[in-house]
Structures are given as structure tokens and as C-alpha cells.
């Protein structure tokens, strides 16, 4: 039956289990109750919540730093640069952010990091080496691009939201379970 393809999650199964046992049979809905760990306890879920907080908190430094504290996330830049931004490489970019007082809202991040990139590109004529921080900026910009759907004033549909979350788990190279 089509019901085999449906899953229902509850914030607290203990609260809803008596109602499920009463109402589902009355409506002819087959069911099985599984007691697992709370979804919010999942490290992947926690990382996705931290990702959403970046957009919800207008790209505050604290939310970006908290997101990259997770060893589960890694974002690669969209250009040919092979260096990804993750818990191991974020401290290098973080030093630049704090030294140059780059943090602010999304527009401030983009403006100040782009300014830094231009300075490095102008100075590069004399050097053949790119600073590591420069390489990590494109990965941070890739993250900002990924978050663009969450910036919109217009709400997205639940289906689009779930599709976006699944895409983010893949894009951020997060475990699927």
C-alpha cells in the first residue's frame, strides 16, 4: 500500500504515542513505532541547524565560526582551487577575518573579502605564491552562494526546502546518516 512509503516523525514520541495508537487504527493507517534517538541529537542535523542559523542571523561571525567547528562539514570552492574550507582550514581564514575586522552581515563579508582578494591579486605580480587565506575565500563565497535561497524574502516550499537540505548534505560532503 502507499502507506509503506510514508514516515512520520515527532519531536517527542512519548507524548504522541498514545494518540497514534488510538487515531491511526481508527483511520485505517497501518503503523509501527520506532524508538530511536532524537533527530536533534544527530550531528548531521546539528550541523544543518548551524548552517541555517548563518542565514537567519545575517551571516554573523559567531554563526559562521560555530558552523565550521563541526568536523562533519567541508565546502569546496566552485573554481579550480583544490583547497576546501572545513574545521581544519577555517582557523587560517579566521585569523584573517579577525585581523582585518571583516565580519559583519553578508554584504560586509563580501565587500571586505573581495577587497582583500583585489589587494592580493595586485601584489601577486611580484610573487608566485598565493596566501592560503586567499584560496579559502572562494570556498566561503561558495557557502554564501549555497545559502542564497535562505536569504530570500519569499518563503520556499517544504519540498524545495527538503531538496535544498539534501543538496547541502551532499555539497558540504556530510555523512548521509
CORVEN-V309293 format. One record per residue. N is the residue number from 0. PHI is phi in whole degrees, -180 to 180 (NA if undefined). OMEGA is omega as a letter, one per 20 degrees, with the letter a starting at -180 (999 if undefined). BURIAL is I if it has 16 or more other C-alpha atoms within 10 Angstrom, else O. Layout:
n;phi;omega;burial
N;PHI;OMEGA;BURIAL
N;PHI;OMEGA;BURIAL
//
This chain:
n;phi;omega;burial
0;NA;a;O
1;-66;a;O
2;-64;a;O
3;-66;a;O
4;-92;a;O
5;-110;r;O
6;-122;r;O
7;-124;r;O
8;-115;a;O
9;-128;r;O
10;-65;r;O
11;-146;a;O
12;-61;a;O
13;-58;a;O
14;-69;a;O
15;-98;a;O
16;-54;r;O
17;-61;r;O
18;-68;r;O
19;-62;a;I
20;-63;r;O
21;-85;a;O
22;-85;a;O
23;-58;r;O
24;-63;r;O
25;-61;a;O
26;-94;r;O
27;75;a;O
28;-99;r;O
29;-70;a;O
30;-155;r;O
31;-141;r;O
32;-98;r;O
33;-118;r;O
34;-101;r;O
35;-114;r;O
36;-89;a;O
37;-60;a;O
38;-56;a;O
39;-65;r;O
40;-81;r;O
41;-70;r;O
42;-60;r;I
43;-67;r;I
44;-62;r;O
45;-59;r;O
46;-66;r;I
47;-67;r;I
48;-63;r;O
49;-63;r;I
50;-61;r;I
51;-64;r;I
52;-63;r;I
53;-58;a;I
54;-69;a;I
55;-64;a;O
56;-103;r;O
57;52;r;O
58;63;r;I
59;-65;r;I
60;-56;a;I
61;-61;a;O
62;-72;r;I
63;-69;r;I
64;-63;r;I
65;-63;r;O
66;-63;a;I
67;-80;r;I
68;-74;a;I
69;-77;r;I
70;-75;a;O
71;-86;a;I
72;-107;r;I
73;-155;r;I
74;-122;r;I
75;-94;r;I
76;-68;a;I
77;-86;r;O
78;-93;a;O
79;-76;a;O
80;-61;a;O
81;-84;a;O
82;-85;a;I
83;-94;r;I
84;-101;a;I
85;-153;a;I
86;-61;a;I
87;-80;a;O
88;-97;a;I
89;-58;a;I
90;-56;r;I
91;-66;r;O
92;-68;a;I
93;-60;r;I
94;-60;r;O
95;-61;a;O
96;-59;a;I
97;-73;a;O
98;-63;a;O
99;-98;r;O
100;51;a;O
101;-81;a;I
102;-59;r;I
103;175;r;O
104;-81;a;O
105;-57;a;I
106;-62;r;O
107;-67;r;O
108;-55;a;I
109;-63;a;I
110;-62;a;O
111;-73;r;I
112;-72;r;I
113;-66;r;I
114;-61;r;O
115;-61;r;I
116;-58;r;I
117;-63;r;O
118;-61;a;O
119;-66;r;O
120;-64;r;O
121;-67;a;O
122;-80;a;O
123;-64;a;O
124;-55;a;O
125;-91;a;O
126;-133;r;O
127;-100;a;O
128;-108;r;O
129;-92;r;O
130;-65;r;O
131;-58;a;O
132;-57;a;I
133;-60;a;I
134;-66;a;I
135;-75;a;I
136;-61;a;I
137;-65;r;I
138;-70;r;I
139;-65;r;I
140;-63;r;I
141;-63;r;I
142;-62;r;I
143;-58;r;I
144;-62;r;O
145;-62;a;I
146;-83;a;I
147;-53;r;O
148;-60;r;I
149;-84;r;I
150;-80;a;I
151;-62;r;O
152;-68;a;O
153;-79;r;O
154;-73;r;O
155;-100;a;O
156;-71;r;O
157;-57;r;O
158;-64;r;O
159;-64;r;O
160;-64;r;O
161;-67;r;O
162;-62;r;O
163;-62;r;I
164;-61;r;I
165;-63;r;O
166;-61;r;O
167;-66;r;I
168;-62;r;I
169;-77;a;O
170;-64;a;I
171;-89;r;I
172;56;a;O
173;-86;r;I
174;-61;a;O
175;-82;r;O
176;-131;999;O
//
